[in-house]
Structure formats: C-alpha cells, structure tokens
Amino acid sequence: MTAKEKYQPVLDLGESLHVKDGNVTEENGVLKVKGTTKTQYEKNLLWDKIKEIGGQNPTDIQANIIVEDTSVYHRHTVKSGETLGKIAKHYYGNASKYNDIFKANSNILKNPDLIYPGQELVIPNL
C-alpha cells in the first residue's frame, strides 16, 4: 500500500473541506501534502485524521497546512435543534463554554437561549 492510499481518507476530508491550494506528492514512501484551510478547526480536523491513521508521530506523511482566517476558531451555521451549549460541546468539548460563543456573537445575539437555524456564528479562539 502506498502512503497516498493509506492517507486517502485525509485527502478526501481535505476535499470535502474545500482546502485551497492543495498539493499532494509522494517521495520515497513519504506523502507530502500542503494546502490552506479556512479555520484552525478545519486544520485540527485534518491533523486528527492524520493521527488516527498514522499515530501520534507519523513518519510517512509531512503536512504543511496553513490557516486562512486565524481571527476565529471556526464559523458555524446553526442547524435546527442546536443550542449554544451543544455547539460549545462540539467545538470545545465543554458545553459550559457557550457563554464565550455568546459573547463573541453579541452583535447578532441578544439572548444565549435564542439562536436560529441559518445564523452564522463566530466560534472564538479560546
């Protein structure tokens, strides 16, 4: 199995995230990937997938992933049934961080209990 075949799920994820300026080469059994994600959250998703496949310190892949917008952790579009607590749990692993999301979106949110599907929320860097 080539390194490219081994890490195909990473390449597929990059495609689904619409990574910009993506480039993939393989030299001497080492896969070299580079590209630009929209946010740090997306970069983390790619690294998590790399580690899932290759372990904590894989030697058969080199990734140079740049983040386009470092001012936020991510931008999230609210889906039906979501709450700020559920969104905080998803991004930070801690529902009680909902207030950080609320504060970062005080320009569009007046009450942390009132969010609506389709709203785009800033998920701040913490």
TAGI-V167900 format. One record per helix or strand of 2 or more residues. SS is the DSSP state (@ for helix, = for strand). FROM is the first residue (numbers start at 0). TO is the last residue. If there is no record, write none. Layout:
SS FROM TO
SS FROM TO
This chain:
@ 2 5
@ 7 15
= 19 26
= 29 36
@ 39 53
= 60 66
= 73 76
@ 83 91
@ 94 103
= 119 122
